[in-house]
Amino acid sequence: MEKTEVPKIVKSWTEIGVEETFPYSLLNLLDEALLIIDGNYHVRFRNQVAEKLFSKKSNICYRLYGRSKPCPNCPLRKGSVREFEEFKRNVKLNGKYLVVTLNPLNASDGTRVVEIINDVTEKKLLKEKLKRAEEKYWNLFENAGDGIIIFDKSGSIIAANRKCEEITGFKREDYIGKSFKKLVSTKHFAKKALKAYNDLLKGKSVRIELEIKNARKKEIIVELSSVPLREKRKIVGMLGIVRDVTERKLLERKLERYSQHLEKMLKMRVKDFREMERRYSVLLEHAGDGVIVIQDGLLVFVNKKIEKLTKYPKERFLGQPFTKLVAPEYVKLVEDRYNKRMKGEDVPQIYEVEALSSDGERIPIELNATRINYHGKPADLVIMRDLRERKRMEQKLLESERLATIGRLATMVAHDLRNPLAGIQNASYYLKMQLKKHKVDCEMQEMVEIINREVEYANNTINDLLDFASVKKPEFKEVDVNKMIEEVLLLLEISENVEVIKKFGCLPKITADPHHLRRIFHNLVENAVQAMPNGGKLTIQTKKTGDFVEIRFTDTGMGISKENMDKIFTPFFTTRAKGIGMGLTVCKKLVEEHNGTIDVKSKEGTGSTFTVKLPIRQKGGEKR
C-alpha cells in the first residue's frame, strides 16, 4: 500500500461529518509522528510513530515535551485559531532533534491542532556513515562507468564520482553541499526532478530522463536511476546512477521526426515512399540497442540486435504478440503499460523486465517506450537495452562490501590466536630440549614434534587470514622468480612419492614484493601436493610472455569438479577435511595486488593447472 500524504489526510478529515468515523489506522502508515489535539490541549490520537517517540505517556500535549505549561507560541494559547495556518518550531527531546509542524484546524469534532513531528537527527548521522563507507568502496565508486551521485534526505548533494564531472562539465566542488536544483534545468525541476525526489522520500525507486545543466553545452539529457538509502528501515538519503543519453534521445527524436516526415511524404510522393522507408529501417536495423515497433499489439519491426539478444531469428517474432519477447511473469505489466500508452495515459516510459533467450537464459533488459506514428497509425517504439553488464557491476560492488567484512573478522581472529600459539611453541621447544637432555624415549619426542608441526600449520593459517585482510601495499623489489621457486621447494616438506619437474625458462628479474611472491608459490605448491595423496607429478614451468612472466603449476591429482570451479577462489571454501579454505583466496588477492592474473584449468580425475601471470615492471612501482 502506498503511503498517504499528510496534507491529503488533514484535508479529507476536516471534510468528514460529525457522524462519520475517521479511519485513524491510516495515520499509522505515516513515517512522521502525528498528534491530534483538541482545544484543551488533550491528545485525542497519536499514531504508532508518536507512541515510540515520546517516552512520557501523558495525554496533555505540552507534558509530552517535558513542559509544565503550554508552549509559548502555541496557537491554542493565543486564543484564535486560523485554519491551515502552519507553525513550525524546533525541539530537543531525549537527545533527539525534532521539527514540530502545527496545523491549526476548526474541525466539527473539536480538533484544533494536528501536530506532525519529524526527527532530523539522522541527517548528521548519515553524513558520518557515508564518510566511513567512502573509504571502503571509493575506488570502485570513483571509476564507475556511469555517474554516481549521493544526496542526503534534504536533497543536498554530498558525494559524486569523477564520471559526474565528465557528464556535467562542472567540478564537483561547484555543486557538492548544494541542492540538486543547481544541476537540473529550470523546466524539468518541478515537472520531473522534484516529483522523483518526493517519490524517493516515500521509499520508491525511480528511473527518469531529465535535462541537466552542462558547462560546455547549454543542456544535456541524462537517465537517472535512483533508490532510497535506508538505515534501520528509515530513509536517510538517496543514491543515483546517472548516464548521459543525449545521443540516444537525439536518435529517438530523429526517428520520431523521420517517421512524421515519412507520413507527409506518403501523401506527396507515393513513388518515393519505399526508398524513404528503406532508409528508416536501416537506421533502426543497425542501432546499438534492440529496437522493436508494436502496432495493434503485434510486432511489425524487429532489428538485428534483438536476434543477438534472444538468439532467435527475427522472423520468429514478426506478426506475433509483442509479449513473446518477455518472461511470462512480466506479460501483464508490459501489456497494461502498452494499452495505457496507446490511450494517451501517463505511464512510466522506462522500466525493467526480463527476456528469455533460446537457451533459457533470463536476460535483464531495460525498456524505453515512446508512442509514435508508424505508417500513419499509432505505434509504440521500444528501445531494449541489455542490462547484464550493469547488473554485474552492481553485484561486484556488493561482493566488495562482503569481502571487507570478512577481512575485518579474519584480522580479529588471527590476532587473538597468535599469542596463545606463540606460548605453545615456546613450551614445546623447552620440552624438546629437556627430553633430549634427559634422553627420554623417542615416542615422547615424536609427540613434541607433532605439536611443533601442528603449531606451524596453525601459524600458516593465521598468515593466510592476515594476508587476506591486509590493506598494506606491496613493497616492490627486484625478484628472481626461478630462484624464489627453488627457495620455496627447499622449505616445503614434499612427500617422496611426488616427483617435482622443473622447466624454468630464461626470465628477467621482475618488480614484486618478495614476501607476497613467496606466499603465492608456497600456497600453490602445497595445494598441488595435497591434491596428490597417492603420489604423482608436479610440473613447474616458467616463461616470458611479452611484458609478463608466466608461471604454471601442473599436478596429476584428483582435479576439480565443474560445480566447484567457480568457488575455488571464494574465502573459506574447501573440499578438504583439514584447512579453512583461504590459500587460493590469498593467492588471488596477492596476484591482483601485483596487477597480475591467476587462472585455473582442471578436469576431474586428471589433475589441474594453475597459471600465474605477473608484469615484469609495475607502473609506479618502486625498485629497490
FENKADA-V705752 format. One record per residue. N is the residue number from 1. RES is the residue in one letter. NEAR is the number of other ideal C-beta (glycine too) atoms within 8 Angstrom. Layout:
n = {N & N}
res = {RES & RES}
near = {NEAR & NEAR}
This chain:
n = {1 & 2 & 3 & 4 & 5 & 6 & 7 & 8 & 9 & 10 & 11 & 12 & 13 & 14 & 15 & 16 & 17 & 18 & 19 & 20 & 21 & 22 & 23 & 24 & 25 & 26 & 27 & 28 & 29 & 30 & 31 & 32 & 33 & 34 & 35 & 36 & 37 & 38 & 39 & 40 & 41 & 42 & 43 & 44 & 45 & 46 & 47 & 48 & 49 & 50 & 51 & 52 & 53 & 54 & 55 & 56 & 57 & 58 & 59 & 60 & 61 & 62 & 63 & 64 & 65 & 66 & 67 & 68 & 69 & 70 & 71 & 72 & 73 & 74 & 75 & 76 & 77 & 78 & 79 & 80 & 81 & 82 & 83 & 84 & 85 & 86 & 87 & 88 & 89 & 90 & 91 & 92 & 93 & 94 & 95 & 96 & 97 & 98 & 99 & 100 & 101 & 102 & 103 & 104 & 105 & 106 & 107 & 108 & 109 & 110 & 111 & 112 & 113 & 114 & 115 & 116 & 117 & 118 & 119 & 120 & 121 & 122 & 123 & 124 & 125 & 126 & 127 & 128 & 129 & 130 & 131 & 132 & 133 & 134 & 135 & 136 & 137 & 138 & 139 & 140 & 141 & 142 & 143 & 144 & 145 & 146 & 147 & 148 & 149 & 150 & 151 & 152 & 153 & 154 & 155 & 156 & 157 & 158 & 159 & 160 & 161 & 162 & 163 & 164 & 165 & 166 & 167 & 168 & 169 & 170 & 171 & 172 & 173 & 174 & 175 & 176 & 177 & 178 & 179 & 180 & 181 & 182 & 183 & 184 & 185 & 186 & 187 & 188 & 189 & 190 & 191 & 192 & 193 & 194 & 195 & 196 & 197 & 198 & 199 & 200 & 201 & 202 & 203 & 204 & 205 & 206 & 207 & 208 & 209 & 210 & 211 & 212 & 213 & 214 & 215 & 216 & 217 & 218 & 219 & 220 & 221 & 222 & 223 & 224 & 225 & 226 & 227 & 228 & 229 & 230 & 231 & 232 & 233 & 234 & 235 & 236 & 237 & 238 & 239 & 240 & 241 & 242 & 243 & 244 & 245 & 246 & 247 & 248 & 249 & 250 & 251 & 252 & 253 & 254 & 255 & 256 & 257 & 258 & 259 & 260 & 261 & 262 & 263 & 264 & 265 & 266 & 267 & 268 & 269 & 270 & 271 & 272 & 273 & 274 & 275 & 276 & 277 & 278 & 279 & 280 & 281 & 282 & 283 & 284 & 285 & 286 & 287 & 288 & 289 & 290 & 291 & 292 & 293 & 294 & 295 & 296 & 297 & 298 & 299 & 300 & 301 & 302 & 303 & 304 & 305 & 306 & 307 & 308 & 309 & 310 & 311 & 312 & 313 & 314 & 315 & 316 & 317 & 318 & 319 & 320 & 321 & 322 & 323 & 324 & 325 & 326 & 327 & 328 & 329 & 330 & 331 & 332 & 333 & 334 & 335 & 336 & 337 & 338 & 339 & 340 & 341 & 342 & 343 & 344 & 345 & 346 & 347 & 348 & 349 & 350 & 351 & 352 & 353 & 354 & 355 & 356 & 357 & 358 & 359 & 360 & 361 & 362 & 363 & 364 & 365 & 366 & 367 & 368 & 369 & 370 & 371 & 372 & 373 & 374 & 375 & 376 & 377 & 378 & 379 & 380 & 381 & 382 & 383 & 384 & 385 & 386 & 387 & 388 & 389 & 390 & 391 & 392 & 393 & 394 & 395 & 396 & 397 & 398 & 399 & 400 & 401 & 402 & 403 & 404 & 405 & 406 & 407 & 408 & 409 & 410 & 411 & 412 & 413 & 414 & 415 & 416 & 417 & 418 & 419 & 420 & 421 & 422 & 423 & 424 & 425 & 426 & 427 & 428 & 429 & 430 & 431 & 432 & 433 & 434 & 435 & 436 & 437 & 438 & 439 & 440 & 441 & 442 & 443 & 444 & 445 & 446 & 447 & 448 & 449 & 450 & 451 & 452 & 453 & 454 & 455 & 456 & 457 & 458 & 459 & 460 & 461 & 462 & 463 & 464 & 465 & 466 & 467 & 468 & 469 & 470 & 471 & 472 & 473 & 474 & 475 & 476 & 477 & 478 & 479 & 480 & 481 & 482 & 483 & 484 & 485 & 486 & 487 & 488 & 489 & 490 & 491 & 492 & 493 & 494 & 495 & 496 & 497 & 498 & 499 & 500 & 501 & 502 & 503 & 504 & 505 & 506 & 507 & 508 & 509 & 510 & 511 & 512 & 513 & 514 & 515 & 516 & 517 & 518 & 519 & 520 & 521 & 522 & 523 & 524 & 525 & 526 & 527 & 528 & 529 & 530 & 531 & 532 & 533 & 534 & 535 & 536 & 537 & 538 & 539 & 540 & 541 & 542 & 543 & 544 & 545 & 546 & 547 & 548 & 549 & 550 & 551 & 552 & 553 & 554 & 555 & 556 & 557 & 558 & 559 & 560 & 561 & 562 & 563 & 564 & 565 & 566 & 567 & 568 & 569 & 570 & 571 & 572 & 573 & 574 & 575 & 576 & 577 & 578 & 579 & 580 & 581 & 582 & 583 & 584 & 585 & 586 & 587 & 588 & 589 & 590 & 591 & 592 & 593 & 594 & 595 & 596 & 597 & 598 & 599 & 600 & 601 & 602 & 603 & 604 & 605 & 606 & 607 & 608 & 609 & 610 & 611 & 612 & 613 & 614 & 615 & 616 & 617 & 618 & 619 & 620 & 621 & 622 & 623 & 624}
res = {M & E & K & T & E & V & P & K & I & V & K & S & W & T & E & I & G & V & E & E & T & F & P & Y & S & L & L & N & L & L & D & E & A & L & L & I & I & D & G & N & Y & H & V & R & F & R & N & Q & V & A & E & K & L & F & S & K & K & S & N & I & C & Y & R & L & Y & G & R & S & K & P & C & P & N & C & P & L & R & K & G & S & V & R & E & F & E & E & F & K & R & N & V & K & L & N & G & K & Y & L & V & V & T & L & N & P & L & N & A & S & D & G & T & R & V & V & E & I & I & N & D & V & T & E & K & K & L & L & K & E & K & L & K & R & A & E & E & K & Y & W & N & L & F & E & N & A & G & D & G & I & I & I & F & D & K & S & G & S & I & I & A & A & N & R & K & C & E & E & I & T & G & F & K & R & E & D & Y & I & G & K & S & F & K & K & L & V & S & T & K & H & F & A & K & K & A & L & K & A & Y & N & D & L & L & K & G & K & S & V & R & I & E & L & E & I & K & N & A & R & K & K & E & I & I & V & E & L & S & S & V & P & L & R & E & K & R & K & I & V & G & M & L & G & I & V & R & D & V & T & E & R & K & L & L & E & R & K & L & E & R & Y & S & Q & H & L & E & K & M & L & K & M & R & V & K & D & F & R & E & M & E & R & R & Y & S & V & L & L & E & H & A & G & D & G & V & I & V & I & Q & D & G & L & L & V & F & V & N & K & K & I & E & K & L & T & K & Y & P & K & E & R & F & L & G & Q & P & F & T & K & L & V & A & P & E & Y & V & K & L & V & E & D & R & Y & N & K & R & M & K & G & E & D & V & P & Q & I & Y & E & V & E & A & L & S & S & D & G & E & R & I & P & I & E & L & N & A & T & R & I & N & Y & H & G & K & P & A & D & L & V & I & M & R & D & L & R & E & R & K & R & M & E & Q & K & L & L & E & S & E & R & L & A & T & I & G & R & L & A & T & M & V & A & H & D & L & R & N & P & L & A & G & I & Q & N & A & S & Y & Y & L & K & M & Q & L & K & K & H & K & V & D & C & E & M & Q & E & M & V & E & I & I & N & R & E & V & E & Y & A & N & N & T & I & N & D & L & L & D & F & A & S & V & K & K & P & E & F & K & E & V & D & V & N & K & M & I & E & E & V & L & L & L & L & E & I & S & E & N & V & E & V & I & K & K & F & G & C & L & P & K & I & T & A & D & P & H & H & L & R & R & I & F & H & N & L & V & E & N & A & V & Q & A & M & P & N & G & G & K & L & T & I & Q & T & K & K & T & G & D & F & V & E & I & R & F & T & D & T & G & M & G & I & S & K & E & N & M & D & K & I & F & T & P & F & F & T & T & R & A & K & G & I & G & M & G & L & T & V & C & K & K & L & V & E & E & H & N & G & T & I & D & V & K & S & K & E & G & T & G & S & T & F & T & V & K & L & P & I & R & Q & K & G & G & E & K & R}
near = {3 & 4 & 9 & 9 & 6 & 10 & 6 & 8 & 12 & 11 & 8 & 8 & 10 & 10 & 5 & 7 & 5 & 5 & 3 & 6 & 3 & 6 & 5 & 8 & 5 & 8 & 10 & 9 & 7 & 12 & 6 & 9 & 14 & 16 & 14 & 12 & 14 & 10 & 7 & 4 & 10 & 9 & 12 & 8 & 9 & 10 & 12 & 6 & 12 & 12 & 8 & 6 & 11 & 10 & 3 & 7 & 4 & 7 & 5 & 9 & 12 & 12 & 10 & 11 & 9 & 6 & 8 & 4 & 4 & 9 & 9 & 5 & 7 & 11 & 14 & 11 & 9 & 7 & 3 & 5 & 12 & 7 & 8 & 7 & 7 & 7 & 9 & 8 & 9 & 8 & 10 & 7 & 10 & 4 & 5 & 9 & 9 & 13 & 11 & 12 & 11 & 13 & 11 & 13 & 13 & 7 & 9 & 5 & 5 & 8 & 12 & 13 & 16 & 12 & 13 & 11 & 15 & 10 & 10 & 8 & 9 & 11 & 11 & 7 & 10 & 14 & 10 & 8 & 10 & 12 & 8 & 8 & 8 & 10 & 6 & 9 & 10 & 8 & 6 & 10 & 11 & 8 & 7 & 11 & 4 & 9 & 15 & 14 & 12 & 14 & 13 & 12 & 12 & 6 & 9 & 10 & 15 & 11 & 10 & 12 & 12 & 7 & 12 & 13 & 11 & 8 & 13 & 12 & 9 & 11 & 5 & 9 & 5 & 7 & 12 & 10 & 6 & 8 & 8 & 11 & 9 & 10 & 10 & 13 & 10 & 5 & 6 & 11 & 11 & 5 & 8 & 9 & 14 & 9 & 9 & 12 & 11 & 8 & 9 & 15 & 9 & 8 & 7 & 7 & 8 & 10 & 11 & 10 & 10 & 12 & 10 & 13 & 10 & 12 & 6 & 4 & 6 & 3 & 9 & 10 & 11 & 15 & 11 & 13 & 9 & 12 & 8 & 11 & 11 & 8 & 10 & 4 & 4 & 8 & 12 & 13 & 13 & 13 & 11 & 11 & 10 & 14 & 8 & 10 & 10 & 9 & 7 & 9 & 10 & 8 & 9 & 12 & 8 & 8 & 13 & 11 & 8 & 10 & 12 & 9 & 9 & 12 & 10 & 8 & 11 & 10 & 5 & 5 & 7 & 5 & 4 & 8 & 11 & 6 & 7 & 11 & 9 & 8 & 8 & 12 & 9 & 8 & 10 & 12 & 8 & 7 & 12 & 3 & 10 & 13 & 15 & 15 & 14 & 12 & 12 & 4 & 7 & 10 & 15 & 10 & 11 & 10 & 13 & 8 & 12 & 15 & 11 & 7 & 13 & 12 & 8 & 9 & 5 & 11 & 5 & 8 & 13 & 10 & 6 & 9 & 7 & 13 & 8 & 9 & 11 & 12 & 10 & 5 & 4 & 10 & 10 & 6 & 9 & 13 & 9 & 8 & 12 & 13 & 8 & 9 & 12 & 9 & 6 & 5 & 6 & 2 & 7 & 6 & 7 & 11 & 9 & 9 & 12 & 11 & 13 & 10 & 11 & 6 & 5 & 6 & 6 & 8 & 13 & 11 & 14 & 10 & 12 & 11 & 13 & 10 & 10 & 12 & 10 & 13 & 6 & 6 & 8 & 8 & 13 & 13 & 15 & 13 & 13 & 17 & 9 & 11 & 11 & 8 & 7 & 8 & 9 & 8 & 10 & 8 & 8 & 9 & 10 & 8 & 8 & 11 & 10 & 8 & 9 & 9 & 8 & 11 & 10 & 9 & 8 & 13 & 11 & 8 & 9 & 12 & 7 & 7 & 10 & 10 & 7 & 7 & 12 & 8 & 8 & 10 & 10 & 8 & 8 & 12 & 9 & 8 & 9 & 12 & 8 & 9 & 11 & 9 & 6 & 6 & 4 & 8 & 5 & 5 & 6 & 9 & 12 & 8 & 8 & 12 & 9 & 8 & 10 & 12 & 8 & 8 & 12 & 8 & 8 & 10 & 10 & 8 & 11 & 12 & 9 & 14 & 14 & 11 & 12 & 14 & 11 & 6 & 3 & 4 & 4 & 11 & 8 & 11 & 10 & 8 & 11 & 8 & 14 & 9 & 7 & 13 & 14 & 8 & 9 & 12 & 10 & 6 & 6 & 10 & 3 & 10 & 7 & 4 & 6 & 12 & 6 & 9 & 8 & 6 & 8 & 9 & 8 & 3 & 13 & 6 & 7 & 13 & 12 & 13 & 12 & 9 & 7 & 13 & 14 & 11 & 13 & 13 & 12 & 11 & 13 & 12 & 15 & 10 & 11 & 15 & 13 & 8 & 12 & 14 & 4 & 5 & 6 & 12 & 9 & 17 & 10 & 15 & 10 & 14 & 8 & 11 & 7 & 4 & 5 & 11 & 14 & 11 & 13 & 12 & 13 & 12 & 15 & 9 & 10 & 7 & 12 & 9 & 7 & 5 & 6 & 10 & 10 & 5 & 8 & 10 & 8 & 8 & 9 & 9 & 9 & 7 & 3 & 6 & 2 & 3 & 8 & 8 & 11 & 14 & 11 & 11 & 15 & 14 & 15 & 10 & 10 & 15 & 13 & 10 & 10 & 14 & 7 & 11 & 7 & 13 & 6 & 11 & 7 & 10 & 7 & 9 & 5 & 6 & 13 & 13 & 11 & 12 & 11 & 15 & 10 & 13 & 12 & 10 & 8 & 10 & 6 & 3 & 9 & 5 & 7 & 6}
